[in-house]
Amino acid sequence: QVQLVESGGGMVQAGGSLTLSCAASGRSVTMGWFRQRPGNVREFVAAIDGFSYYVESVKGRFTISRDGAQYTVYLQMNSLKPEDTAVYYCAAGHQTFGSVISAASARNYDYWGQGTQVTVSS
């Protein structure tokens, strides 16, 4: 069992930056970030398994990375927009993705964090 703890959420003005962190209690092959905006279903944001995968709406603005020990994943978020406001969830799994379609499927993750709120004001 891998436990995930997110941190780094908060409030920022549009155009600003935040970095989310997710610390895992054990090693996993893949890690990713999903978000749930108010009134919407949870959606894929980014993932990493040696390669990086992004939803189109955050490409060029968000960067996912892992530390050398592979126990922590980061999401650097730049040029934030009000529509990025959401609860951001960290996820981890044991299968490589091979495609963004696979990375975006919540079924391919085995562990989930509790979420961290990101609020972007206009």
Secondary structure, DSSP 8 states (H G I E B T S, - for coil): ---EEEE--EEEETT--EEEEEEESS--SEEEEEEE-TTS-EEEEEEESSSEEE-GGGTTTEEEEE-TTSSEEEEEE-S--GGG-EEEEEEEESS--SSHHHHT-GGG--EE---EEEEEE-
